[in-house]
Amino acid sequence: MITDDYMREMIGRTKGYSVVILRGTPKLADPAAQAIVWEHARRNFQLRADGVLRIVCPVGDGSDVSGIGIFDTSVDETRRIMDDDPGVRGGIFTYEVHATRGFPGDALS
């Protein structure tokens, strides 16, 4: 049973993160954009290797959402990182950044 005390303890142990919602623009449909998308992905792999981008989830369901990422950085730092993204600089993606919190032990695998 999940008690109020347990909930308070867990809420008190959360850690701050930034979540990014990445959206494709009409430029994403241009075949020439794929080379930039590839470099965007390469950058994401590097950010993961550096421990900055904790979770990256590409979205391919036909909606305007292209991906979701959870960064271990402040909202301002995440904006700086995203502003330098090849896909954002190329006008292929736009993004939103939101402050969020994660619970100890949460993970995807």
Phi and psi restraints in degrees (range 20) as a CNS / XPLOR table:
assign (resid 1 and name C) (resid 2 and name N)
       (resid 2 and name CA) (resid 2 and name C) 1.0 -88.5 20.0 2
assign (resid 2 and name N) (resid 2 and name CA)
       (resid 2 and name C) (resid 3 and name N) 1.0 111.0 20.0 2
assign (resid 2 and name C) (resid 3 and name N)
       (resid 3 and name CA) (resid 3 and name C) 1.0 -90.7 20.0 2
assign (resid 3 and name N) (resid 3 and name CA)
       (resid 3 and name C) (resid 4 and name N) 1.0 165.0 20.0 2
assign (resid 3 and name C) (resid 4 and name N)
       (resid 4 and name CA) (resid 4 and name C) 1.0 -61.4 20.0 2
assign (resid 4 and name N) (resid 4 and name CA)
       (resid 4 and name C) (resid 5 and name N) 1.0 -40.3 20.0 2
assign (resid 4 and name C) (resid 5 and name N)
       (resid 5 and name CA) (resid 5 and name C) 1.0 -61.9 20.0 2
assign (resid 5 and name N) (resid 5 and name CA)
       (resid 5 and name C) (resid 6 and name N) 1.0 -43.2 20.0 2
assign (resid 5 and name C) (resid 6 and name N)
       (resid 6 and name CA) (resid 6 and name C) 1.0 -61.8 20.0 2
assign (resid 6 and name N) (resid 6 and name CA)
       (resid 6 and name C) (resid 7 and name N) 1.0 -44.4 20.0 2
assign (resid 6 and name C) (resid 7 and name N)
       (resid 7 and name CA) (resid 7 and name C) 1.0 -61.4 20.0 2
assign (resid 7 and name N) (resid 7 and name CA)
       (resid 7 and name C) (resid 8 and name N) 1.0 -45.0 20.0 2
assign (resid 7 and name C) (resid 8 and name N)
       (resid 8 and name CA) (resid 8 and name C) 1.0 -60.6 20.0 2
assign (resid 8 and name N) (resid 8 and name CA)
       (resid 8 and name C) (resid 9 and name N) 1.0 -43.4 20.0 2
assign (resid 8 and name C) (resid 9 and name N)
       (resid 9 and name CA) (resid 9 and name C) 1.0 -61.0 20.0 2
assign (resid 9 and name N) (resid 9 and name CA)
       (resid 9 and name C) (resid 10 and name N) 1.0 -47.5 20.0 2
assign (resid 9 and name C) (resid 10 and name N)
       (resid 10 and name CA) (resid 10 and name C) 1.0 -66.1 20.0 2
assign (resid 10 and name N) (resid 10 and name CA)
       (resid 10 and name C) (resid 11 and name N) 1.0 -41.9 20.0 2
assign (resid 10 and name C) (resid 11 and name N)
       (resid 11 and name CA) (resid 11 and name C) 1.0 -61.4 20.0 2
assign (resid 11 and name N) (resid 11 and name CA)
       (resid 11 and name C) (resid 12 and name N) 1.0 -37.7 20.0 2
assign (resid 11 and name C) (resid 12 and name N)
       (resid 12 and name CA) (resid 12 and name C) 1.0 -69.4 20.0 2
assign (resid 12 and name N) (resid 12 and name CA)
       (resid 12 and name C) (resid 13 and name N) 1.0 -16.0 20.0 2
assign (resid 12 and name C) (resid 13 and name N)
       (resid 13 and name CA) (resid 13 and name C) 1.0 -100.9 20.0 2
assign (resid 13 and name N) (resid 13 and name CA)
       (resid 13 and name C) (resid 14 and name N) 1.0 5.9 20.0 2
assign (resid 13 and name C) (resid 14 and name N)
       (resid 14 and name CA) (resid 14 and name C) 1.0 -68.2 20.0 2
assign (resid 14 and name N) (resid 14 and name CA)
       (resid 14 and name C) (resid 15 and name N) 1.0 159.0 20.0 2
assign (resid 14 and name C) (resid 15 and name N)
       (resid 15 and name CA) (resid 15 and name C) 1.0 -123.7 20.0 2
assign (resid 15 and name N) (resid 15 and name CA)
       (resid 15 and name C) (resid 16 and name N) 1.0 144.0 20.0 2
assign (resid 15 and name C) (resid 16 and name N)
       (resid 16 and name CA) (resid 16 and name C) 1.0 -79.3 20.0 2
assign (resid 16 and name N) (resid 16 and name CA)
       (resid 16 and name C) (resid 17 and name N) 1.0 141.3 20.0 2
assign (resid 16 and name C) (resid 17 and name N)
       (resid 17 and name CA) (resid 17 and name C) 1.0 -141.2 20.0 2
assign (resid 17 and name N) (resid 17 and name CA)
       (resid 17 and name C) (resid 18 and name N) 1.0 176.0 20.0 2
assign (resid 17 and name C) (resid 18 and name N)
       (resid 18 and name CA) (resid 18 and name C) 1.0 -122.1 20.0 2
assign (resid 18 and name N) (resid 18 and name CA)
       (resid 18 and name C) (resid 19 and name N) 1.0 134.6 20.0 2
assign (resid 18 and name C) (resid 19 and name N)
       (resid 19 and name CA) (resid 19 and name C) 1.0 -108.1 20.0 2
assign (resid 19 and name N) (resid 19 and name CA)
       (resid 19 and name C) (resid 20 and name N) 1.0 136.0 20.0 2
assign (resid 19 and name C) (resid 20 and name N)
       (resid 20 and name CA) (resid 20 and name C) 1.0 -111.9 20.0 2
assign (resid 20 and name N) (resid 20 and name CA)
       (resid 20 and name C) (resid 21 and name N) 1.0 132.8 20.0 2
assign (resid 20 and name C) (resid 21 and name N)
       (resid 21 and name CA) (resid 21 and name C) 1.0 -109.4 20.0 2
assign (resid 21 and name N) (resid 21 and name CA)
       (resid 21 and name C) (resid 22 and name N) 1.0 114.0 20.0 2
assign (resid 21 and name C) (resid 22 and name N)
       (resid 22 and name CA) (resid 22 and name C) 1.0 -97.9 20.0 2
assign (resid 22 and name N) (resid 22 and name CA)
       (resid 22 and name C) (resid 23 and name N) 1.0 131.5 20.0 2
assign (resid 22 and name C) (resid 23 and name N)
       (resid 23 and name CA) (resid 23 and name C) 1.0 -122.8 20.0 2
assign (resid 23 and name N) (resid 23 and name CA)
       (resid 23 and name C) (resid 24 and name N) 1.0 139.0 20.0 2
assign (resid 23 and name C) (resid 24 and name N)
       (resid 24 and name CA) (resid 24 and name C) 1.0 -81.2 20.0 2
assign (resid 24 and name N) (resid 24 and name CA)
       (resid 24 and name C) (resid 25 and name N) 1.0 148.3 20.0 2
assign (resid 24 and name C) (resid 25 and name N)
       (resid 25 and name CA) (resid 25 and name C) 1.0 -102.5 20.0 2
assign (resid 25 and name N) (resid 25 and name CA)
       (resid 25 and name C) (resid 26 and name N) 1.0 173.5 20.0 2
assign (resid 25 and name C) (resid 26 and name N)
       (resid 26 and name CA) (resid 26 and name C) 1.0 -56.8 20.0 2
assign (resid 26 and name N) (resid 26 and name CA)
       (resid 26 and name C) (resid 27 and name N) 1.0 -25.2 20.0 2
assign (resid 26 and name C) (resid 27 and name N)
       (resid 27 and name CA) (resid 27 and name C) 1.0 -63.2 20.0 2
assign (resid 27 and name N) (resid 27 and name CA)
       (resid 27 and name C) (resid 28 and name N) 1.0 -20.5 20.0 2
assign (resid 27 and name C) (resid 28 and name N)
       (resid 28 and name CA) (resid 28 and name C) 1.0 -62.2 20.0 2
assign (resid 28 and name N) (resid 28 and name CA)
       (resid 28 and name C) (resid 29 and name N) 1.0 -28.1 20.0 2
assign (resid 28 and name C) (resid 29 and name N)
       (resid 29 and name CA) (resid 29 and name C) 1.0 -76.0 20.0 2
assign (resid 29 and name N) (resid 29 and name CA)
       (resid 29 and name C) (resid 30 and name N) 1.0 -14.8 20.0 2
assign (resid 29 and name C) (resid 30 and name N)
       (resid 30 and name CA) (resid 30 and name C) 1.0 -70.7 20.0 2
assign (resid 30 and name N) (resid 30 and name CA)
       (resid 30 and name C) (resid 31 and name N) 1.0 124.7 20.0 2
assign (resid 30 and name C) (resid 31 and name N)
       (resid 31 and name CA) (resid 31 and name C) 1.0 -55.4 20.0 2
assign (resid 31 and name N) (resid 31 and name CA)
       (resid 31 and name C) (resid 32 and name N) 1.0 -30.4 20.0 2
assign (resid 31 and name C) (resid 32 and name N)
       (resid 32 and name CA) (resid 32 and name C) 1.0 -67.3 20.0 2
assign (resid 32 and name N) (resid 32 and name CA)
       (resid 32 and name C) (resid 33 and name N) 1.0 -19.7 20.0 2
assign (resid 32 and name C) (resid 33 and name N)
       (resid 33 and name CA) (resid 33 and name C) 1.0 -71.2 20.0 2
assign (resid 33 and name N) (resid 33 and name CA)
       (resid 33 and name C) (resid 34 and name N) 1.0 -20.7 20.0 2
assign (resid 33 and name C) (resid 34 and name N)
       (resid 34 and name CA) (resid 34 and name C) 1.0 -62.5 20.0 2
assign (resid 34 and name N) (resid 34 and name CA)
       (resid 34 and name C) (resid 35 and name N) 1.0 -32.8 20.0 2
assign (resid 34 and name C) (resid 35 and name N)
       (resid 35 and name CA) (resid 35 and name C) 1.0 -65.6 20.0 2
assign (resid 35 and name N) (resid 35 and name CA)
       (resid 35 and name C) (resid 36 and name N) 1.0 -36.5 20.0 2
assign (resid 35 and name C) (resid 36 and name N)
       (resid 36 and name CA) (resid 36 and name C) 1.0 -71.7 20.0 2
assign (resid 36 and name N) (resid 36 and name CA)
       (resid 36 and name C) (resid 37 and name N) 1.0 -39.4 20.0 2
assign (resid 36 and name C) (resid 37 and name N)
       (resid 37 and name CA) (resid 37 and name C) 1.0 -61.2 20.0 2
assign (resid 37 and name N) (resid 37 and name CA)
       (resid 37 and name C) (resid 38 and name N) 1.0 -38.3 20.0 2
assign (resid 37 and name C) (resid 38 and name N)
       (resid 38 and name CA) (resid 38 and name C) 1.0 -61.3 20.0 2
assign (resid 38 and name N) (resid 38 and name CA)
       (resid 38 and name C) (resid 39 and name N) 1.0 -42.5 20.0 2
assign (resid 38 and name C) (resid 39 and name N)
       (resid 39 and name CA) (resid 39 and name C) 1.0 -70.0 20.0 2
assign (resid 39 and name N) (resid 39 and name CA)
       (resid 39 and name C) (resid 40 and name N) 1.0 -33.9 20.0 2
assign (resid 39 and name C) (resid 40 and name N)
       (resid 40 and name CA) (resid 40 and name C) 1.0 -58.3 20.0 2
assign (resid 40 and name N) (resid 40 and name CA)
       (resid 40 and name C) (resid 41 and name N) 1.0 -45.7 20.0 2
assign (resid 40 and name C) (resid 41 and name N)
       (resid 41 and name CA) (resid 41 and name C) 1.0 -65.7 20.0 2
assign (resid 41 and name N) (resid 41 and name CA)
       (resid 41 and name C) (resid 42 and name N) 1.0 -40.8 20.0 2
assign (resid 41 and name C) (resid 42 and name N)
       (resid 42 and name CA) (resid 42 and name C) 1.0 -59.1 20.0 2
assign (resid 42 and name N) (resid 42 and name CA)
       (resid 42 and name C) (resid 43 and name N) 1.0 -43.2 20.0 2
assign (resid 42 and name C) (resid 43 and name N)
       (resid 43 and name CA) (resid 43 and name C) 1.0 -62.5 20.0 2
assign (resid 43 and name N) (resid 43 and name CA)
       (resid 43 and name C) (resid 44 and name N) 1.0 -40.8 20.0 2
assign (resid 43 and name C) (resid 44 and name N)
       (resid 44 and name CA) (resid 44 and name C) 1.0 -60.6 20.0 2
assign (resid 44 and name N) (resid 44 and name CA)
       (resid 44 and name C) (resid 45 and name N) 1.0 -41.9 20.0 2
assign (resid 44 and name C) (resid 45 and name N)
       (resid 45 and name CA) (resid 45 and name C) 1.0 -60.6 20.0 2
assign (resid 45 and name N) (resid 45 and name CA)
       (resid 45 and name C) (resid 46 and name N) 1.0 -39.8 20.0 2
assign (resid 45 and name C) (resid 46 and name N)
       (resid 46 and name CA) (resid 46 and name C) 1.0 -67.0 20.0 2
assign (resid 46 and name N) (resid 46 and name CA)
       (resid 46 and name C) (resid 47 and name N) 1.0 -42.6 20.0 2
assign (resid 46 and name C) (resid 47 and name N)
       (resid 47 and name CA) (resid 47 and name C) 1.0 -62.0 20.0 2
assign (resid 47 and name N) (resid 47 and name CA)
       (resid 47 and name C) (resid 48 and name N) 1.0 -36.5 20.0 2
assign (resid 47 and name C) (resid 48 and name N)
       (resid 48 and name CA) (resid 48 and name C) 1.0 -64.7 20.0 2
assign (resid 48 and name N) (resid 48 and name CA)
       (resid 48 and name C) (resid 49 and name N) 1.0 -46.7 20.0 2
assign (resid 48 and name C) (resid 49 and name N)
       (resid 49 and name CA) (resid 49 and name C) 1.0 -62.1 20.0 2
assign (resid 49 and name N) (resid 49 and name CA)
       (resid 49 and name C) (resid 50 and name N) 1.0 -32.1 20.0 2
assign (resid 49 and name C) (resid 50 and name N)
       (resid 50 and name CA) (resid 50 and name C) 1.0 -80.4 20.0 2
assign (resid 50 and name N) (resid 50 and name CA)
       (resid 50 and name C) (resid 51 and name N) 1.0 -5.9 20.0 2
assign (resid 50 and name C) (resid 51 and name N)
       (resid 51 and name CA) (resid 51 and name C) 1.0 79.5 20.0 2
assign (resid 51 and name N) (resid 51 and name CA)
       (resid 51 and name C) (resid 52 and name N) 1.0 12.9 20.0 2
assign (resid 51 and name C) (resid 52 and name N)
       (resid 52 and name CA) (resid 52 and name C) 1.0 -89.3 20.0 2
assign (resid 52 and name N) (resid 52 and name CA)
       (resid 52 and name C) (resid 53 and name N) 1.0 -44.2 20.0 2
assign (resid 52 and name C) (resid 53 and name N)
       (resid 53 and name CA) (resid 53 and name C) 1.0 -99.2 20.0 2
assign (resid 53 and name N) (resid 53 and name CA)
       (resid 53 and name C) (resid 54 and name N) 1.0 100.5 20.0 2
assign (resid 53 and name C) (resid 54 and name N)
       (resid 54 and name CA) (resid 54 and name C) 1.0 -75.5 20.0 2
assign (resid 54 and name N) (resid 54 and name CA)
       (resid 54 and name C) (resid 55 and name N) 1.0 -39.7 20.0 2
assign (resid 54 and name C) (resid 55 and name N)
       (resid 55 and name CA) (resid 55 and name C) 1.0 -138.5 20.0 2
assign (resid 55 and name N) (resid 55 and name CA)
       (resid 55 and name C) (resid 56 and name N) 1.0 130.4 20.0 2
assign (resid 55 and name C) (resid 56 and name N)
       (resid 56 and name CA) (resid 56 and name C) 1.0 -127.9 20.0 2
assign (resid 56 and name N) (resid 56 and name CA)
       (resid 56 and name C) (resid 57 and name N) 1.0 128.7 20.0 2
assign (resid 56 and name C) (resid 57 and name N)
       (resid 57 and name CA) (resid 57 and name C) 1.0 -129.7 20.0 2
assign (resid 57 and name N) (resid 57 and name CA)
       (resid 57 and name C) (resid 58 and name N) 1.0 98.6 20.0 2
assign (resid 57 and name C) (resid 58 and name N)
       (resid 58 and name CA) (resid 58 and name C) 1.0 -63.5 20.0 2
assign (resid 58 and name N) (resid 58 and name CA)
       (resid 58 and name C) (resid 59 and name N) 1.0 144.1 20.0 2
assign (resid 58 and name C) (resid 59 and name N)
       (resid 59 and name CA) (resid 59 and name C) 1.0 -118.4 20.0 2
assign (resid 59 and name N) (resid 59 and name CA)
       (resid 59 and name C) (resid 60 and name N) 1.0 124.2 20.0 2
assign (resid 59 and name C) (resid 60 and name N)
       (resid 60 and name CA) (resid 60 and name C) 1.0 -130.0 20.0 2
assign (resid 60 and name N) (resid 60 and name CA)
       (resid 60 and name C) (resid 61 and name N) 1.0 46.5 20.0 2
assign (resid 60 and name C) (resid 61 and name N)
       (resid 61 and name CA) (resid 61 and name C) 1.0 -99.9 20.0 2
assign (resid 61 and name N) (resid 61 and name CA)
       (resid 61 and name C) (resid 62 and name N) 1.0 11.6 20.0 2
assign (resid 61 and name C) (resid 62 and name N)
       (resid 62 and name CA) (resid 62 and name C) 1.0 86.2 20.0 2
assign (resid 62 and name N) (resid 62 and name CA)
       (resid 62 and name C) (resid 63 and name N) 1.0 -3.5 20.0 2
assign (resid 62 and name C) (resid 63 and name N)
       (resid 63 and name CA) (resid 63 and name C) 1.0 -82.7 20.0 2
assign (resid 63 and name N) (resid 63 and name CA)
       (resid 63 and name C) (resid 64 and name N) 1.0 -179.1 20.0 2
assign (resid 63 and name C) (resid 64 and name N)
       (resid 64 and name CA) (resid 64 and name C) 1.0 -81.6 20.0 2
assign (resid 64 and name N) (resid 64 and name CA)
       (resid 64 and name C) (resid 65 and name N) 1.0 -4.9 20.0 2
assign (resid 64 and name C) (resid 65 and name N)
       (resid 65 and name CA) (resid 65 and name C) 1.0 -82.5 20.0 2
assign (resid 65 and name N) (resid 65 and name CA)
       (resid 65 and name C) (resid 66 and name N) 1.0 123.5 20.0 2
assign (resid 65 and name C) (resid 66 and name N)
       (resid 66 and name CA) (resid 66 and name C) 1.0 -99.9 20.0 2
assign (resid 66 and name N) (resid 66 and name CA)
       (resid 66 and name C) (resid 67 and name N) 1.0 -20.5 20.0 2
assign (resid 66 and name C) (resid 67 and name N)
       (resid 67 and name CA) (resid 67 and name C) 1.0 -179.2 20.0 2
assign (resid 67 and name N) (resid 67 and name CA)
       (resid 67 and name C) (resid 68 and name N) 1.0 164.5 20.0 2
assign (resid 67 and name C) (resid 68 and name N)
       (resid 68 and name CA) (resid 68 and name C) 1.0 -133.3 20.0 2
assign (resid 68 and name N) (resid 68 and name CA)
       (resid 68 and name C) (resid 69 and name N) 1.0 134.5 20.0 2
assign (resid 68 and name C) (resid 69 and name N)
       (resid 69 and name CA) (resid 69 and name C) 1.0 -133.8 20.0 2
assign (resid 69 and name N) (resid 69 and name CA)
       (resid 69 and name C) (resid 70 and name N) 1.0 146.4 20.0 2
assign (resid 69 and name C) (resid 70 and name N)
       (resid 70 and name CA) (resid 70 and name C) 1.0 -115.3 20.0 2
assign (resid 70 and name N) (resid 70 and name CA)
       (resid 70 and name C) (resid 71 and name N) 1.0 119.1 20.0 2
assign (resid 70 and name C) (resid 71 and name N)
       (resid 71 and name CA) (resid 71 and name C) 1.0 -104.1 20.0 2
assign (resid 71 and name N) (resid 71 and name CA)
       (resid 71 and name C) (resid 72 and name N) 1.0 143.8 20.0 2
assign (resid 71 and name C) (resid 72 and name N)
       (resid 72 and name CA) (resid 72 and name C) 1.0 -94.2 20.0 2
assign (resid 72 and name N) (resid 72 and name CA)
       (resid 72 and name C) (resid 73 and name N) 1.0 52.4 20.0 2
assign (resid 72 and name C) (resid 73 and name N)
       (resid 73 and name CA) (resid 73 and name C) 1.0 -142.6 20.0 2
assign (resid 73 and name N) (resid 73 and name CA)
       (resid 73 and name C) (resid 74 and name N) 1.0 165.3 20.0 2
assign (resid 73 and name C) (resid 74 and name N)
       (resid 74 and name CA) (resid 74 and name C) 1.0 -68.2 20.0 2
assign (resid 74 and name N) (resid 74 and name CA)
       (resid 74 and name C) (resid 75 and name N) 1.0 165.3 20.0 2
assign (resid 74 and name C) (resid 75 and name N)
       (resid 75 and name CA) (resid 75 and name C) 1.0 -59.2 20.0 2
assign (resid 75 and name N) (resid 75 and name CA)
       (resid 75 and name C) (resid 76 and name N) 1.0 -44.4 20.0 2
assign (resid 75 and name C) (resid 76 and name N)
       (resid 76 and name CA) (resid 76 and name C) 1.0 -63.5 20.0 2
assign (resid 76 and name N) (resid 76 and name CA)
       (resid 76 and name C) (resid 77 and name N) 1.0 -44.2 20.0 2
assign (resid 76 and name C) (resid 77 and name N)
       (resid 77 and name CA) (resid 77 and name C) 1.0 -65.5 20.0 2
assign (resid 77 and name N) (resid 77 and name CA)
       (resid 77 and name C) (resid 78 and name N) 1.0 -38.4 20.0 2
assign (resid 77 and name C) (resid 78 and name N)
       (resid 78 and name CA) (resid 78 and name C) 1.0 -62.7 20.0 2
assign (resid 78 and name N) (resid 78 and name CA)
       (resid 78 and name C) (resid 79 and name N) 1.0 -40.9 20.0 2
assign (resid 78 and name C) (resid 79 and name N)
       (resid 79 and name CA) (resid 79 and name C) 1.0 -60.8 20.0 2
assign (resid 79 and name N) (resid 79 and name CA)
       (resid 79 and name C) (resid 80 and name N) 1.0 -42.6 20.0 2
assign (resid 79 and name C) (resid 80 and name N)
       (resid 80 and name CA) (resid 80 and name C) 1.0 -61.4 20.0 2
assign (resid 80 and name N) (resid 80 and name CA)
       (resid 80 and name C) (resid 81 and name N) 1.0 -42.6 20.0 2
assign (resid 80 and name C) (resid 81 and name N)
       (resid 81 and name CA) (resid 81 and name C) 1.0 -62.1 20.0 2
assign (resid 81 and name N) (resid 81 and name CA)
       (resid 81 and name C) (resid 82 and name N) 1.0 -47.6 20.0 2
assign (resid 81 and name C) (resid 82 and name N)
       (resid 82 and name CA) (resid 82 and name C) 1.0 -69.1 20.0 2
assign (resid 82 and name N) (resid 82 and name CA)
       (resid 82 and name C) (resid 83 and name N) 1.0 -34.1 20.0 2
assign (resid 82 and name C) (resid 83 and name N)
       (resid 83 and name CA) (resid 83 and name C) 1.0 -63.2 20.0 2
assign (resid 83 and name N) (resid 83 and name CA)
       (resid 83 and name C) (resid 84 and name N) 1.0 -23.8 20.0 2
assign (resid 83 and name C) (resid 84 and name N)
       (resid 84 and name CA) (resid 84 and name C) 1.0 -94.6 20.0 2
assign (resid 84 and name N) (resid 84 and name CA)
       (resid 84 and name C) (resid 85 and name N) 1.0 1.7 20.0 2
assign (resid 84 and name C) (resid 85 and name N)
       (resid 85 and name CA) (resid 85 and name C) 1.0 -67.7 20.0 2
assign (resid 85 and name N) (resid 85 and name CA)
       (resid 85 and name C) (resid 86 and name N) 1.0 134.8 20.0 2
assign (resid 85 and name C) (resid 86 and name N)
       (resid 86 and name CA) (resid 86 and name C) 1.0 -56.6 20.0 2
assign (resid 86 and name N) (resid 86 and name CA)
       (resid 86 and name C) (resid 87 and name N) 1.0 -39.3 20.0 2
assign (resid 86 and name C) (resid 87 and name N)
       (resid 87 and name CA) (resid 87 and name C) 1.0 -69.5 20.0 2
assign (resid 87 and name N) (resid 87 and name CA)
       (resid 87 and name C) (resid 88 and name N) 1.0 -36.0 20.0 2
assign (resid 87 and name C) (resid 88 and name N)
       (resid 88 and name CA) (resid 88 and name C) 1.0 -70.4 20.0 2
assign (resid 88 and name N) (resid 88 and name CA)
       (resid 88 and name C) (resid 89 and name N) 1.0 -46.8 20.0 2
assign (resid 88 and name C) (resid 89 and name N)
       (resid 89 and name CA) (resid 89 and name C) 1.0 -60.0 20.0 2
assign (resid 89 and name N) (resid 89 and name CA)
       (resid 89 and name C) (resid 90 and name N) 1.0 -34.7 20.0 2
assign (resid 89 and name C) (resid 90 and name N)
       (resid 90 and name CA) (resid 90 and name C) 1.0 -82.1 20.0 2
assign (resid 90 and name N) (resid 90 and name CA)
       (resid 90 and name C) (resid 91 and name N) 1.0 0.1 20.0 2
assign (resid 90 and name C) (resid 91 and name N)
       (resid 91 and name CA) (resid 91 and name C) 1.0 74.4 20.0 2
assign (resid 91 and name N) (resid 91 and name CA)
       (resid 91 and name C) (resid 92 and name N) 1.0 14.6 20.0 2
assign (resid 91 and name C) (resid 92 and name N)
       (resid 92 and name CA) (resid 92 and name C) 1.0 -85.0 20.0 2
assign (resid 92 and name N) (resid 92 and name CA)
       (resid 92 and name C) (resid 93 and name N) 1.0 -30.8 20.0 2
assign (resid 92 and name C) (resid 93 and name N)
       (resid 93 and name CA) (resid 93 and name C) 1.0 -127.5 20.0 2
assign (resid 93 and name N) (resid 93 and name CA)
       (resid 93 and name C) (resid 94 and name N) 1.0 150.4 20.0 2
assign (resid 93 and name C) (resid 94 and name N)
       (resid 94 and name CA) (resid 94 and name C) 1.0 -120.1 20.0 2
assign (resid 94 and name N) (resid 94 and name CA)
       (resid 94 and name C) (resid 95 and name N) 1.0 169.5 20.0 2
assign (resid 94 and name C) (resid 95 and name N)
       (resid 95 and name CA) (resid 95 and name C) 1.0 -151.6 20.0 2
assign (resid 95 and name N) (resid 95 and name CA)
       (resid 95 and name C) (resid 96 and name N) 1.0 160.9 20.0 2
assign (resid 95 and name C) (resid 96 and name N)
       (resid 96 and name CA) (resid 96 and name C) 1.0 -123.2 20.0 2
assign (resid 96 and name N) (resid 96 and name CA)
       (resid 96 and name C) (resid 97 and name N) 1.0 145.9 20.0 2
assign (resid 96 and name C) (resid 97 and name N)
       (resid 97 and name CA) (resid 97 and name C) 1.0 -122.3 20.0 2
assign (resid 97 and name N) (resid 97 and name CA)
       (resid 97 and name C) (resid 98 and name N) 1.0 135.9 20.0 2
assign (resid 97 and name C) (resid 98 and name N)
       (resid 98 and name CA) (resid 98 and name C) 1.0 -133.7 20.0 2
assign (resid 98 and name N) (resid 98 and name CA)
       (resid 98 and name C) (resid 99 and name N) 1.0 139.4 20.0 2
assign (resid 98 and name C) (resid 99 and name N)
       (resid 99 and name CA) (resid 99 and name C) 1.0 -71.0 20.0 2
assign (resid 99 and name N) (resid 99 and name CA)
       (resid 99 and name C) (resid 100 and name N) 1.0 139.7 20.0 2
assign (resid 99 and name C) (resid 100 and name N)
       (resid 100 and name CA) (resid 100 and name C) 1.0 -146.6 20.0 2
assign (resid 100 and name N) (resid 100 and name CA)
       (resid 100 and name C) (resid 101 and name N) 1.0 175.7 20.0 2
assign (resid 100 and name C) (resid 101 and name N)
       (resid 101 and name CA) (resid 101 and name C) 1.0 -134.5 20.0 2
assign (resid 101 and name N) (resid 101 and name CA)
       (resid 101 and name C) (resid 102 and name N) 1.0 148.9 20.0 2
assign (resid 101 and name C) (resid 102 and name N)
       (resid 102 and name CA) (resid 102 and name C) 1.0 -122.8 20.0 2
assign (resid 102 and name N) (resid 102 and name CA)
       (resid 102 and name C) (resid 103 and name N) 1.0 152.2 20.0 2
assign (resid 102 and name C) (resid 103 and name N)
       (resid 103 and name CA) (resid 103 and name C) 1.0 -94.5 20.0 2
assign (resid 103 and name N) (resid 103 and name CA)
       (resid 103 and name C) (resid 104 and name N) 1.0 144.6 20.0 2
assign (resid 103 and name C) (resid 104 and name N)
       (resid 104 and name CA) (resid 104 and name C) 1.0 -55.7 20.0 2
assign (resid 104 and name N) (resid 104 and name CA)
       (resid 104 and name C) (resid 105 and name N) 1.0 135.0 20.0 2
assign (resid 104 and name C) (resid 105 and name N)
       (resid 105 and name CA) (resid 105 and name C) 1.0 91.7 20.0 2
assign (resid 105 and name N) (resid 105 and name CA)
       (resid 105 and name C) (resid 106 and name N) 1.0 -12.2 20.0 2
assign (resid 105 and name C) (resid 106 and name N)
       (resid 106 and name CA) (resid 106 and name C) 1.0 -66.9 20.0 2
assign (resid 106 and name N) (resid 106 and name CA)
       (resid 106 and name C) (resid 107 and name N) 1.0 136.4 20.0 2
assign (resid 106 and name C) (resid 107 and name N)
       (resid 107 and name CA) (resid 107 and name C) 1.0 -164.5 20.0 2
assign (resid 107 and name N) (resid 107 and name CA)
       (resid 107 and name C) (resid 108 and name N) 1.0 158.6 20.0 2
assign (resid 107 and name C) (resid 108 and name N)
       (resid 108 and name CA) (resid 108 and name C) 1.0 -116.0 20.0 2
assign (resid 108 and name N) (resid 108 and name CA)
       (resid 108 and name C) (resid 109 and name N) 1.0 144.5 20.0 2
